[in-house]
Amino acid sequence: MKTKRTWKEKLLDSKDLPKVKAITEKQEKRWGKGTIAIPSPLEVDSIMKTVPKGKVITINQIRDRIAKAHDATIGCPITTGIFSWIAANAAQEDLKAGQKVTPYWRTLKEGGIINEKYPGGLEKQAMLLEQEGHDIIQKGKNWVVADWVKAKID
């Protein structure tokens, strides 16, 4: 019987990534012409680790860094989002093991929106962000870091 892989194992599985591919004709309607950089899970995790206390980063900023690092037109929005989720869950495993963790709560959706799919949900991330000096406000059904534009890293 096959055992379920841990989040850490998923994080360490590079899947022959990163790689850069041409944007297909079908994808051009959404992303335009050019190339797309598909990151590895560890590449996304390493960018998330660079965000200092009191600062935040958005998934789109991570995508921009990936594109720049690979001289591509864009960073893949799908894999970047999935790999940030894997990194967040692997961080929870590290926390339980008493290890230093990737500060996943500092990675937001565009618009400063807290990612409800990260470990602990909205409440846990809001608490961690508030402990770092951020104010959290509710906009409709979303929870948002009020100062996210000023708090973004460059």
N, CA, C and O atoms as a GROMACS GRO file, in nm:
protein
  616
    1MET      N    1   0.084  -0.118   0.000
    1MET     CA    2   0.000   0.000   0.000
    1MET      C    3   0.089   0.125   0.000
    1MET      O    4   0.187   0.133   0.074
    2LYS      N    5   0.053   0.220  -0.082
    2LYS     CA    6   0.131   0.343  -0.095
    2LYS      C    7   0.102   0.436   0.023
    2LYS      O    8  -0.013   0.460   0.058
    3THR      N    9   0.211   0.488   0.083
    3THR     CA   10   0.193   0.581   0.195
    3THR      C   11   0.184   0.724   0.141
    3THR      O   12   0.242   0.758   0.038
    4LYS      N   13   0.109   0.805   0.213
    4LYS     CA   14   0.093   0.945   0.175
    4LYS      C   15   0.222   1.020   0.200
    4LYS      O   16   0.284   1.007   0.306
    5ARG      N   17   0.264   1.100   0.102
    5ARG     CA   18   0.386   1.180   0.118
    5ARG      C   19   0.361   1.297   0.211
    5ARG      O   20   0.251   1.353   0.215
    6THR      N   21   0.464   1.334   0.285
    6THR     CA   22   0.455   1.452   0.371
    6THR      C   23   0.465   1.577   0.286
    6THR      O   24   0.506   1.573   0.170
    7TRP      N   25   0.427   1.690   0.346
    7TRP     CA   26   0.440   1.817   0.276
    7TRP      C   27   0.587   1.845   0.246
    7TRP      O   28   0.621   1.898   0.140
    8LYS      N   29   0.674   1.810   0.340
    8LYS     CA   30   0.818   1.831   0.321
    8LYS      C   31   0.868   1.751   0.201
    8LYS      O   32   0.948   1.800   0.122
    9GLU      N   33   0.820   1.627   0.187
    9GLU     CA   34   0.859   1.546   0.071
    9GLU      C   35   0.811   1.609  -0.059
    9GLU      O   36   0.881   1.608  -0.160
   10LYS      N   37   0.691   1.664  -0.056
   10LYS     CA   38   0.638   1.733  -0.175
   10LYS      C   39   0.721   1.857  -0.207
   10LYS      O   40   0.747   1.887  -0.323
   11LEU      N   41   0.763   1.929  -0.102
   11LEU     CA   42   0.846   2.048  -0.121
   11LEU      C   43   0.980   2.013  -0.185
   11LEU      O   44   1.031   2.088  -0.268
   12LEU      N   45   1.036   1.901  -0.146
   12LEU     CA   46   1.168   1.860  -0.195
   12LEU      C   47   1.163   1.791  -0.331
   12LEU      O   48   1.268   1.763  -0.389
   13ASP      N   49   1.044   1.763  -0.383
   13ASP     CA   50   1.029   1.696  -0.512
   13ASP      C   51   1.030   1.801  -0.623
   13ASP      O   52   0.931   1.870  -0.645
   14SER      N   53   1.142   1.812  -0.693
   14SER     CA   54   1.157   1.918  -0.793
   14SER      C   55   1.079   1.894  -0.921
   14SER      O   56   1.055   1.988  -0.997
   15LYS      N   57   1.038   1.771  -0.947
   15LYS     CA   58   0.960   1.739  -1.068
   15LYS      C   59   1.029   1.789  -1.195
   15LYS      O   60   0.962   1.831  -1.290
   16ASP      N   61   1.162   1.784  -1.198
   16ASP     CA   62   1.240   1.833  -1.312
   16ASP      C   63   1.218   1.982  -1.338
   16ASP      O   64   1.227   2.028  -1.452
   17LEU      N   65   1.190   2.055  -1.234
   17LEU     CA   66   1.170   2.198  -1.244
   17LEU      C   67   1.286   2.269  -1.175
   17LEU      O   68   1.352   2.207  -1.092
   18PRO      N   69   1.313   2.392  -1.206
   18PRO     CA   70   1.238   2.483  -1.291
   18PRO      C   71   1.265   2.460  -1.439
   18PRO      O   72   1.363   2.397  -1.478
   19LYS      N   73   1.174   2.513  -1.519
   19LYS     CA   74   1.193   2.514  -1.664
   19LYS      C   75   1.118   2.630  -1.727
   19LYS      O   76   1.024   2.684  -1.668
   20VAL      N   77   1.159   2.666  -1.844
   20VAL     CA   78   1.096   2.775  -1.918
   20VAL      C   79   1.039   2.717  -2.046
   20VAL      O   80   1.107   2.644  -2.119
   21LYS      N   81   0.914   2.749  -2.073
   21LYS     CA   82   0.846   2.701  -2.194
   21LYS      C   83   0.785   2.819  -2.268
   21LYS      O   84   0.758   2.924  -2.211
   22ALA      N   85   0.763   2.798  -2.397
   22ALA     CA   86   0.693   2.898  -2.476
   22ALA      C   87   0.546   2.899  -2.433
   22ALA      O   88   0.488   2.794  -2.405
   23ILE      N   89   0.487   3.017  -2.429
   23ILE     CA   90   0.344   3.028  -2.399
   23ILE      C   91   0.269   2.977  -2.522
   23ILE      O   92   0.294   3.022  -2.634
   24THR      N   93   0.178   2.883  -2.500
   24THR     CA   94   0.104   2.824  -2.611
   24THR      C   95   0.003   2.923  -2.668
   24THR      O   96  -0.030   3.024  -2.605
   25GLU      N   97  -0.044   2.893  -2.787
   25GLU     CA   98  -0.142   2.979  -2.852
   25GLU      C   99  -0.267   2.995  -2.765
   25GLU      O  100  -0.324   3.103  -2.756
   26LYS      N  101  -0.309   2.886  -2.702
   26LYS     CA  102  -0.426   2.890  -2.614
   26LYS      C  103  -0.400   2.980  -2.492
   26LYS      O  104  -0.489   3.054  -2.450
   27GLN      N  105  -0.280   2.973  -2.436
   27GLN     CA  106  -0.245   3.054  -2.319
   27GLN      C  107  -0.225   3.202  -2.354
   27GLN      O  108  -0.241   3.288  -2.267
   28GLU      N  109  -0.192   3.231  -2.479
   28GLU     CA  110  -0.166   3.370  -2.521
   28GLU      C  111  -0.284   3.461  -2.492
   28GLU      O  112  -0.264   3.578  -2.460
   29LYS      N  113  -0.407   3.409  -2.504
   29LYS     CA  114  -0.526   3.491  -2.479
   29LYS      C  115  -0.526   3.546  -2.337
   29LYS      O  116  -0.576   3.655  -2.312
   30ARG      N  117  -0.471   3.469  -2.246
   30ARG     CA  118  -0.470   3.509  -2.104
   30ARG      C  119  -0.342   3.581  -2.065
   30ARG      O  120  -0.346   3.679  -1.990
   31TRP      N  121  -0.228   3.533  -2.115
   31TRP     CA  122  -0.098   3.580  -2.067
   31TRP      C  123  -0.016   3.655  -2.170
   31TRP      O  124   0.088   3.710  -2.136
   32GLY      N  125  -0.059   3.658  -2.294
   32GLY     CA  126   0.018   3.724  -2.399
   32GLY      C  127   0.127   3.634  -2.454
   32GLY      O  128   0.143   3.520  -2.410
   33LYS      N  129   0.202   3.685  -2.550
   33LYS     CA  130   0.309   3.607  -2.614
   33LYS      C  131   0.434   3.608  -2.528
   33LYS      O  132   0.456   3.698  -2.447
   34GLY      N  133   0.515   3.505  -2.548
   34GLY     CA  134   0.642   3.502  -2.477
   34GLY      C  135   0.670   3.366  -2.416
   34GLY      O  136   0.635   3.262  -2.471
   35THR      N  137   0.735   3.370  -2.299
   35THR     CA  138   0.772   3.247  -2.231
   35THR      C  139   0.720   3.248  -2.087
   35THR      O  140   0.696   3.354  -2.028
   36ILE      N  141   0.705   3.129  -2.033
   36ILE     CA  142   0.657   3.113  -1.896
   36ILE      C  143   0.758   3.032  -1.817
   36ILE      O  144   0.799   2.924  -1.859
   37ALA      N  145   0.797   3.084  -1.702
   37ALA     CA  146   0.889   3.014  -1.613
   37ALA      C  147   0.806   2.934  -1.513
   37ALA      O  148   0.722   2.988  -1.442
   38ILE      N  149   0.832   2.804  -1.509
   38ILE     CA  150   0.764   2.716  -1.415
   38ILE      C  151   0.865   2.684  -1.305
   38ILE      O  152   0.964   2.615  -1.329
   39PRO      N  153   0.840   2.736  -1.183
   39PRO     CA  154   0.938   2.722  -1.076
   39PRO      C  155   0.936   2.582  -1.013
   39PRO      O  156   0.844   2.503  -1.037
   40SER      N  157   1.036   2.554  -0.935
   40SER     CA  158   1.034   2.434  -0.851
   40SER      C  159   0.970   2.474  -0.718
   40SER      O  160   0.966   2.593  -0.684
   41PRO      N  161   0.920   2.377  -0.642
   41PRO     CA  162   0.865   2.412  -0.511
   41PRO      C  163   0.967   2.481  -0.420
   41PRO      O  164   0.933   2.575  -0.348
   42LEU      N  165   1.092   2.434  -0.422
   42LEU     CA  166   1.194   2.494  -0.337
   42LEU      C  167   1.227   2.638  -0.378
   42LEU      O  168   1.263   2.720  -0.293
   43GLU      N  169   1.214   2.668  -0.506
   43GLU     CA  170   1.239   2.804  -0.552
   43GLU      C  171   1.135   2.901  -0.494
   43GLU      O  172   1.169   3.010  -0.449
   44VAL      N  173   1.009   2.859  -0.495
   44VAL     CA  174   0.903   2.942  -0.436
   44VAL      C  175   0.927   2.956  -0.285
   44VAL      O  176   0.917   3.066  -0.230
   45ASP      N  177   0.959   2.845  -0.220
   45ASP     CA  178   0.986   2.846  -0.076
   45ASP      C  179   1.102   2.941  -0.042
   45ASP      O  180   1.096   3.015   0.056
   46SER      N  181   1.207   2.937  -0.124
   46SER     CA  182   1.324   3.021  -0.093
   46SER      C  183   1.290   3.170  -0.106
   46SER      O  184   1.343   3.251  -0.030
   47ILE      N  185   1.204   3.206  -0.198
   47ILE     CA  186   1.161   3.346  -0.210
   47ILE      C  187   1.077   3.384  -0.088
   47ILE      O  188   1.093   3.493  -0.032
   48MET      N  189   0.987   3.295  -0.047
   48MET     CA  190   0.903   3.321   0.071
   48MET      C  191   0.988   3.342   0.196
   48MET      O  192   0.952   3.419   0.284
   49LYS      N  193   1.102   3.273   0.204
   49LYS     CA  194   1.190   3.284   0.320
   49LYS      C  195   1.260   3.419   0.328
   49LYS      O  196   1.311   3.455   0.435
   50THR      N  197   1.265   3.494   0.219
   50THR     CA  198   1.337   3.621   0.217
   50THR      C  199   1.257   3.736   0.277
   50THR      O  200   1.311   3.845   0.298
   51VAL      N  201   1.130   3.713   0.306
   51VAL     CA  202   1.044   3.822   0.354
   51VAL      C  203   1.068   3.844   0.503
   51VAL      O  204   1.037   3.757   0.584
   52PRO      N  205   1.121   3.960   0.539
   52PRO     CA  206   1.151   3.986   0.681
   52PRO      C  207   1.024   4.017   0.761
   52PRO      O  208   0.920   4.050   0.706
   53LYS      N  209   1.038   4.005   0.891
   53LYS     CA  210   0.930   4.037   0.983
   53LYS      C  211   0.884   4.180   0.958
   53LYS      O  212   0.966   4.271   0.942
   54GLY      N  213   0.753   4.200   0.955
   54GLY     CA  214   0.697   4.333   0.932
   54GLY      C  215   0.673   4.365   0.786
   54GLY      O  216   0.613   4.468   0.754
   55LYS      N  217   0.718   4.278   0.696
   55LYS     CA  218   0.699   4.297   0.553
   55LYS      C  219   0.611   4.186   0.497
   55LYS      O  220   0.589   4.085   0.563
   56VAL      N  221   0.561   4.205   0.375
   56VAL     CA  222   0.481   4.104   0.306
   56VAL      C  223   0.523   4.097   0.160
   56VAL      O  224   0.591   4.186   0.108
   57ILE      N  225   0.481   3.990   0.094
   57ILE     CA  226   0.502   3.972  -0.048
   57ILE      C  227   0.374   3.913  -0.106
   57ILE      O  228   0.303   3.841  -0.037
   58THR      N  229   0.344   3.944  -0.231
   58THR     CA  230   0.228   3.884  -0.295
   58THR      C  231   0.273   3.772  -0.388
   58THR      O  232   0.389   3.765  -0.429
   59ILE      N  233   0.179   3.686  -0.420
   59ILE     CA  234   0.207   3.578  -0.516
   59ILE      C  235   0.255   3.638  -0.648
   59ILE      O  236   0.345   3.583  -0.712
   60ASN      N  237   0.196   3.750  -0.689
   60ASN     CA  238   0.239   3.812  -0.815
   60ASN      C  239   0.383   3.862  -0.807
   60ASN      O  240   0.455   3.857  -0.907
   61GLN      N  241   0.425   3.911  -0.692
   61GLN     CA  242   0.565   3.952  -0.677
   61GLN      C  243   0.657   3.829  -0.687
   61GLN      O  244   0.764   3.836  -0.747
   62ILE      N  245   0.615   3.719  -0.629
   62ILE     CA  246   0.695   3.596  -0.640
   62ILE      C  247   0.703   3.554  -0.786
   62ILE      O  248   0.810   3.517  -0.834
   63ARG      N  249   0.592   3.561  -0.856
   63ARG     CA  250   0.591   3.527  -1.000
   63ARG      C  251   0.686   3.617  -1.079
   63ARG      O  252   0.757   3.571  -1.168
   64ASP      N  253   0.686   3.747  -1.046
   64ASP     CA  254   0.774   3.841  -1.116
   64ASP      C  255   0.921   3.805  -1.092
   64ASP      O  256   1.003   3.810  -1.184
   65ARG      N  257   0.954   3.768  -0.969
   65ARG     CA  258   1.092   3.729  -0.937
   65ARG      C  259   1.133   3.602  -1.012
   65ARG      O  260   1.245   3.591  -1.060
   66ILE      N  261   1.041   3.509  -1.021
   66ILE     CA  262   1.067   3.384  -1.093
   66ILE      C  263   1.090   3.414  -1.241
   66ILE      O  264   1.185   3.363  -1.301
   67ALA      N  265   1.004   3.496  -1.300
   67ALA     CA  266   1.020   3.531  -1.441
   67ALA      C  267   1.155   3.598  -1.466
   67ALA      O  268   1.225   3.564  -1.561
   68LYS      N  269   1.191   3.692  -1.380
   68LYS     CA  270   1.318   3.763  -1.395
   68LYS      C  271   1.437   3.669  -1.381
   68LYS      O  272   1.532   3.676  -1.459
   69ALA      N  273   1.431   3.580  -1.282
   69ALA     CA  274   1.541   3.486  -1.259
   69ALA      C  275   1.565   3.393  -1.377
   69ALA      O  276   1.677   3.347  -1.399
   70HIS      N  277   1.459   3.366  -1.453
   70HIS     CA  278   1.471   3.272  -1.565
   70HIS      C  279   1.461   3.342  -1.701
   70HIS      O  280   1.449   3.276  -1.805
   71ASP      N  281   1.467   3.474  -1.699
   71ASP     CA  282   1.460   3.553  -1.823
   71ASP      C  283   1.337   3.514  -1.905
   71ASP      O  284   1.345   3.495  -2.027
   72ALA      N  285   1.224   3.503  -1.837
   72ALA     CA  286   1.098   3.466  -1.901
   72ALA      C  287   1.001   3.584  -1.898
   72ALA      O  288   1.023   3.681  -1.824
   73THR      N  289   0.897   3.577  -1.977
   73THR     CA  290   0.797   3.683  -1.982
   73THR      C  291   0.716   3.687  -1.854
   73THR      O  292   0.691   3.794  -1.798
   74ILE      N  293   0.673   3.569  -1.806
   74ILE     CA  294   0.594   3.560  -1.683
   74ILE      C  295   0.637   3.440  -1.601
   74ILE      O  296   0.698   3.346  -1.652
   75GLY      N  297   0.603   3.443  -1.473
   75GLY     CA  298   0.615   3.327  -1.386
   75GLY      C  299   0.480   3.258  -1.382
   75GLY      O  300   0.377   3.325  -1.382
   76CYS      N  301   0.479   3.128  -1.378
   76CYS     CA  302   0.354   3.052  -1.384
   76CYS      C  303   0.264   3.079  -1.262
   76CYS      O  304   0.305   3.055  -1.149
   77PRO      N  305   0.143   3.130  -1.287
   77PRO     CA  306   0.054   3.158  -1.174
   77PRO      C  307   0.002   3.032  -1.106
   77PRO      O  308  -0.022   3.033  -0.986
   78ILE      N  309  -0.016   2.926  -1.180
   78ILE     CA  310  -0.074   2.804  -1.124
   78ILE      C  311   0.026   2.734  -1.032
   78ILE      O  312  -0.005   2.708  -0.916
   79THR      N  313   0.145   2.704  -1.085
   79THR     CA  314   0.242   2.632  -1.001
   79THR      C  315   0.294   2.719  -0.888
   79THR      O  316   0.322   2.667  -0.780
   80THR      N  317   0.306   2.848  -0.909
   80THR     CA  318   0.352   2.936  -0.801
   80THR      C  319   0.254   2.932  -0.684
   80THR      O  320   0.295   2.923  -0.568
   81GLY      N  321   0.126   2.937  -0.713
   81GLY     CA  322   0.025   2.929  -0.608
   81GLY      C  323   0.025   2.795  -0.538
   81GLY      O  324   0.018   2.788  -0.415
   82ILE      N  325   0.033   2.688  -0.615
   82ILE     CA  326   0.035   2.553  -0.556
   82ILE      C  327   0.159   2.534  -0.471
   82ILE      O  328   0.151   2.481  -0.360
   83PHE      N  329   0.274   2.578  -0.521
   83PHE     CA  330   0.398   2.556  -0.448
   83PHE      C  331   0.407   2.643  -0.323
   83PHE      O  332   0.473   2.604  -0.226
   84SER      N  333   0.343   2.761  -0.322
   84SER     CA  334   0.341   2.841  -0.199
   84SER      C  335   0.256   2.770  -0.093
   84SER      O  336   0.288   2.775   0.026
   85TRP      N  337   0.150   2.703  -0.135
   85TRP     CA  338   0.064   2.627  -0.046
   85TRP      C  339   0.141   2.507   0.012
   85TRP      O  340   0.130   2.477   0.131
   86ILE      N  341   0.216   2.439  -0.073
   86ILE     CA  342   0.300   2.328  -0.028
   86ILE      C  343   0.404   2.378   0.073
   86ILE      O  344   0.425   2.316   0.177
   87ALA      N  345   0.468   2.492   0.042
   87ALA     CA  346   0.569   2.549   0.133
   87ALA      C  347   0.506   2.584   0.267
   87ALA      O  348   0.568   2.562   0.372
   88ALA      N  349   0.386   2.639   0.266
   88ALA     CA  350   0.317   2.675   0.390
   88ALA      C  351   0.289   2.552   0.474
   88ALA      O  352   0.310   2.553   0.596
   89ASN      N  353   0.242   2.446   0.412
   89ASN     CA  354   0.212   2.323   0.487
   89ASN      C  355   0.339   2.253   0.534
   89ASN      O  356   0.341   2.194   0.642
   90ALA      N  357   0.445   2.259   0.454
   90ALA     CA  358   0.575   2.203   0.497
   90ALA      C  359   0.627   2.281   0.618
   90ALA      O  360   0.690   2.224   0.707
   91ALA      N  361   0.602   2.412   0.620
   91ALA     CA  362   0.643   2.495   0.734
   91ALA      C  363   0.573   2.449   0.862
   91ALA      O  364   0.633   2.449   0.969
   92GLN      N  365   0.448   2.411   0.850
   92GLN     CA  366   0.377   2.361   0.967
   92GLN      C  367   0.439   2.231   1.018
   92GLN      O  368   0.449   2.210   1.139
   93GLU      N  369   0.480   2.146   0.927
   93GLU     CA  370   0.550   2.023   0.967
   93GLU      C  371   0.681   2.057   1.038
   93GLU      O  372   0.716   1.996   1.139
   94ASP      N  373   0.754   2.156   0.984
   94ASP     CA  374   0.879   2.200   1.047
   94ASP      C  375   0.853   2.256   1.187
   94ASP      O  376   0.929   2.229   1.280
   95LEU      N  377   0.746   2.332   1.202
   95LEU     CA  378   0.710   2.391   1.331
   95LEU      C  379   0.686   2.281   1.435
   95LEU      O  380   0.733   2.289   1.548
   96LYS      N  381   0.612   2.179   1.395
   96LYS     CA  382   0.583   2.067   1.486
   96LYS      C  383   0.710   1.992   1.523
   96LYS      O  384   0.719   1.933   1.631
   97ALA      N  385   0.810   1.994   1.433
   97ALA     CA  386   0.937   1.926   1.459
   97ALA      C  387   1.035   2.018   1.532
   97ALA      O  388   1.149   1.978   1.560
   98GLY      N  389   0.992   2.140   1.565
   98GLY     CA  390   1.077   2.233   1.638
   98GLY      C  391   1.184   2.298   1.553
   98GLY      O  392   1.286   2.344   1.605
   99GLN      N  393   1.162   2.304   1.421
   99GLN     CA  394   1.259   2.363   1.329
   99GLN      C  395   1.216   2.503   1.288
   99GLN      O  396   1.102   2.543   1.307
  100LYS      N  397   1.312   2.577   1.233
  100LYS     CA  398   1.283   2.710   1.179
  100LYS      C  399   1.188   2.695   1.060
  100LYS      O  400   1.203   2.604   0.979
  101VAL      N  401   1.091   2.785   1.051
  101VAL     CA  402   0.990   2.770   0.946
  101VAL      C  403   0.993   2.883   0.844
  101VAL      O  404   1.039   2.994   0.873
  102THR      N  405   0.943   2.854   0.726
  102THR     CA  406   0.920   2.955   0.623
  102THR      C  407   0.803   3.041   0.672
  102THR      O  408   0.698   2.987   0.707
  103PRO      N  409   0.818   3.174   0.675
  103PRO     CA  410   0.710   3.261   0.724
  103PRO      C  411   0.600   3.278   0.618
  103PRO      O  412   0.582   3.386   0.560
  104TYR      N  413   0.527   3.171   0.595
  104TYR     CA  414   0.426   3.167   0.488
  104TYR      C  415   0.317   3.273   0.505
  104TYR      O  416   0.261   3.319   0.406
  105TRP      N  417   0.286   3.312   0.629
  105TRP     CA  418   0.179   3.408   0.654
  105TRP      C  419   0.210   3.544   0.594
  105TRP      O  420   0.121   3.628   0.580
  106ARG      N  421   0.336   3.567   0.559
  106ARG     CA  422   0.375   3.695   0.497
  106ARG      C  423   0.352   3.694   0.346
  106ARG      O  424   0.374   3.796   0.280
  107THR      N  425   0.309   3.583   0.291
  107THR     CA  426   0.280   3.572   0.148
  107THR      C  427   0.130   3.587   0.128
  107THR      O  428   0.051   3.506   0.176
  108LEU      N  429   0.093   3.693   0.057
  108LEU     CA  430  -0.048   3.728   0.038
  108LEU      C  431  -0.090   3.711  -0.107
  108LEU      O  432  -0.007   3.704  -0.198
  109LYS      N  433  -0.220   3.704  -0.126
  109LYS     CA  434  -0.275   3.712  -0.261
  109LYS      C  435  -0.266   3.859  -0.305
  109LYS      O  436  -0.241   3.947  -0.223
  110GLU      N  437  -0.285   3.882  -0.434
  110GLU     CA  438  -0.284   4.020  -0.483
  110GLU      C  439  -0.394   4.097  -0.411
  110GLU      O  440  -0.500   4.042  -0.381
  111GLY      N  441  -0.369   4.224  -0.384
  111GLY     CA  442  -0.464   4.306  -0.312
  111GLY      C  443  -0.447   4.298  -0.161
  111GLY      O  444  -0.527   4.352  -0.085
  112GLY      N  445  -0.340   4.227  -0.116
  112GLY     CA  446  -0.314   4.215   0.027
  112GLY      C  447  -0.404   4.115   0.098
  112GLY      O  448  -0.415   4.117   0.220
  113ILE      N  449  -0.469   4.029   0.021
  113ILE     CA  450  -0.565   3.934   0.077
  113ILE      C  451  -0.493   3.815   0.140
  113ILE      O  452  -0.402   3.757   0.081
  114ILE      N  453  -0.535   3.781   0.260
  114ILE     CA  454  -0.480   3.665   0.331
  114ILE      C  455  -0.532   3.538   0.263
  114ILE      O  456  -0.649   3.529   0.227
  115ASN      N  457  -0.443   3.439   0.247
  115ASN     CA  458  -0.480   3.314   0.180
  115ASN      C  459  -0.546   3.218   0.278
  115ASN      O  460  -0.481   3.165   0.368
  116GLU      N  461  -0.674   3.196   0.260
  116GLU     CA  462  -0.751   3.110   0.350
  116GLU      C  463  -0.710   2.963   0.344
  116GLU      O  464  -0.746   2.885   0.432
  117LYS      N  465  -0.635   2.924   0.242
  117LYS     CA  466  -0.593   2.785   0.228
  117LYS      C  467  -0.464   2.752   0.303
  117LYS      O  468  -0.427   2.635   0.314
  118TYR      N  469  -0.397   2.853   0.355
  118TYR     CA  470  -0.275   2.828   0.431
  118TYR      C  471  -0.310   2.768   0.567
  118TYR      O  472  -0.422   2.784   0.614
  119PRO      N  473  -0.215   2.699   0.631
  119PRO     CA  474  -0.243   2.632   0.759
  119PRO      C  475  -0.300   2.728   0.863
  119PRO      O  476  -0.254   2.841   0.879
  120GLY      N  477  -0.401   2.680   0.933
  120GLY     CA  478  -0.464   2.760   1.037
  120GLY      C  479  -0.571   2.854   0.985
  120GLY      O  480  -0.642   2.917   1.063
  121GLY      N  481  -0.583   2.863   0.853
  121GLY     CA  482  -0.684   2.949   0.794
  121GLY      C  483  -0.660   3.097   0.820
  121GLY      O  484  -0.551   3.138   0.858
  122LEU      N  485  -0.764   3.174   0.797
  122LEU     CA  486  -0.755   3.320   0.808
  122LEU      C  487  -0.718   3.366   0.949
  122LEU      O  488  -0.637   3.458   0.966
  123GLU      N  489  -0.778   3.303   1.048
  123GLU     CA  490  -0.757   3.347   1.187
  123GLU      C  491  -0.611   3.335   1.229
  123GLU      O  492  -0.556   3.427   1.289
  124LYS      N  493  -0.550   3.223   1.197
  124LYS     CA  494  -0.409   3.200   1.237
  124LYS      C  495  -0.317   3.301   1.170
  124LYS      O  496  -0.231   3.361   1.234
  125GLN      N  497  -0.336   3.320   1.039
  125GLN     CA  498  -0.250   3.414   0.967
  125GLN      C  499  -0.272   3.557   1.015
  125GLN      O  500  -0.177   3.634   1.029
  126ALA      N  501  -0.398   3.592   1.039
  126ALA     CA  502  -0.426   3.727   1.089
  126ALA      C  503  -0.355   3.750   1.221
  126ALA      O  504  -0.296   3.856   1.243
  127MET      N  505  -0.359   3.650   1.309
  127MET     CA  506  -0.293   3.661   1.438
  127MET      C  507  -0.142   3.680   1.421
  127MET      O  508  -0.082   3.766   1.485
  128LEU      N  509  -0.081   3.600   1.334
  128LEU     CA  510   0.063   3.609   1.312
  128LEU      C  511   0.102   3.744   1.251
  128LEU      O  512   0.203   3.803   1.289
  129LEU      N  513   0.022   3.792   1.156
  129LEU     CA  514   0.050   3.922   1.094
  129LEU      C  515   0.030   4.036   1.194
  129LEU      O  516   0.108   4.131   1.195
  130GLU      N  517  -0.073   4.027   1.278
  130GLU     CA  518  -0.094   4.130   1.380
  130GLU      C  519   0.020   4.131   1.480
  130GLU      O  520   0.058   4.238   1.528
  131GLN      N  521   0.075   4.015   1.512
  131GLN     CA  522   0.189   4.009   1.604
  131GLN      C  523   0.311   4.080   1.544
  131GLN      O  524   0.400   4.122   1.618
  132GLU      N  525   0.314   4.092   1.412
  132GLU     CA  526   0.426   4.160   1.345
  132GLU      C  527   0.394   4.306   1.316
  132GLU      O  528   0.470   4.373   1.247
  133GLY      N  529   0.281   4.356   1.368
  133GLY     CA  530   0.249   4.498   1.358
  133GLY      C  531   0.152   4.537   1.248
  133GLY      O  532   0.130   4.656   1.226
  134HIS      N  533   0.095   4.440   1.178
  134HIS     CA  534   0.000   4.472   1.070
  134HIS      C  535  -0.143   4.480   1.124
  134HIS      O  536  -0.180   4.408   1.217
  135ASP      N  537  -0.221   4.568   1.065
  135ASP     CA  538  -0.364   4.574   1.095
  135ASP      C  539  -0.436   4.492   0.989
  135ASP      O  540  -0.404   4.500   0.870
  136ILE      N  541  -0.532   4.412   1.032
  136ILE     CA  542  -0.610   4.329   0.942
  136ILE      C  543  -0.751   4.385   0.937
  136ILE      O  544  -0.812   4.410   1.040
  137ILE      N  545  -0.802   4.404   0.815
  137ILE     CA  546  -0.938   4.454   0.798
  137ILE      C  547  -1.016   4.356   0.711
  137ILE      O  548  -0.959   4.276   0.636
  138GLN      N  549  -1.147   4.363   0.723
  138GLN     CA  550  -1.230   4.278   0.640
  138GLN      C  551  -1.287   4.361   0.527
  138GLN      O  552  -1.343   4.468   0.548
  139LYS      N  553  -1.272   4.309   0.404
  139LYS     CA  554  -1.330   4.372   0.285
  139LYS      C  555  -1.418   4.267   0.220
  139LYS      O  556  -1.368   4.174   0.156
  140GLY      N  557  -1.547   4.281   0.238
  140GLY     CA  558  -1.638   4.178   0.189
  140GLY      C  559  -1.610   4.049   0.265
  140GLY      O  560  -1.611   4.048   0.388
  141LYS      N  561  -1.587   3.941   0.192
  141LYS     CA  562  -1.557   3.814   0.259
  141LYS      C  563  -1.406   3.792   0.277
  141LYS      O  564  -1.364   3.692   0.335
  142ASN      N  565  -1.326   3.886   0.227
  142ASN     CA  566  -1.180   3.873   0.237
  142ASN      C  567  -1.124   3.944   0.359
  142ASN      O  568  -1.178   4.044   0.405
  143TRP      N  569  -1.014   3.888   0.411
  143TRP     CA  570  -0.937   3.954   0.516
  143TRP      C  571  -0.813   4.009   0.449
  143TRP      O  572  -0.745   3.938   0.374
  144VAL      N  573  -0.783   4.135   0.476
  144VAL     CA  574  -0.677   4.206   0.404
  144VAL      C  575  -0.581   4.272   0.503
  144VAL      O  576  -0.623   4.322   0.608
  145VAL      N  577  -0.452   4.271   0.469
  145VAL     CA  578  -0.353   4.346   0.546
  145VAL      C  579  -0.369   4.492   0.504
  145VAL      O  580  -0.345   4.527   0.389
  146ALA      N  581  -0.410   4.576   0.600
  146ALA     CA  582  -0.445   4.716   0.571
  146ALA      C  583  -0.330   4.791   0.506
  146ALA      O  584  -0.352   4.870   0.414
  147ASP      N  585  -0.206   4.769   0.553
  147ASP     CA  586  -0.091   4.844   0.502
  147ASP      C  587  -0.008   4.765   0.401
  147ASP      O  588   0.112   4.789   0.387
  148TRP      N  589  -0.072   4.672   0.331
  148TRP     CA  590   0.004   4.579   0.247
  148TRP      C  591   0.087   4.649   0.140
  148TRP      O  592   0.196   4.602   0.108
  149VAL      N  593   0.039   4.758   0.084
  149VAL     CA  594   0.115   4.827  -0.022
  149VAL      C  595   0.244   4.884   0.036
  149VAL      O  596   0.351   4.869  -0.023
  150LYS      N  597   0.235   4.948   0.152
  150LYS     CA  598   0.355   5.004   0.217
  150LYS      C  599   0.445   4.895   0.271
  150LYS      O  600   0.567   4.914   0.279
  151ALA      N  601   0.388   4.782   0.309
  151ALA     CA  602   0.465   4.674   0.372
  151ALA      C  603   0.528   4.577   0.271
  151ALA      O  604   0.606   4.490   0.309
  152LYS      N  605   0.493   4.593   0.143
  152LYS     CA  606   0.550   4.502   0.042
  152LYS      C  607   0.701   4.519   0.033
  152LYS      O  608   0.753   4.630   0.041
  153ILE      N  609   0.771   4.406   0.016
  153ILE     CA  610   0.914   4.415  -0.008
  153ILE      C  611   0.934   4.453  -0.154
  153ILE      O  612   0.846   4.431  -0.238
  154ASP      N  613   1.048   4.509  -0.185
  154ASP     CA  614   1.077   4.550  -0.323
  154ASP      C  615   1.119   4.432  -0.407
  154ASP      O  616   1.147   4.448  -0.526
   0.00000   0.00000   0.00000
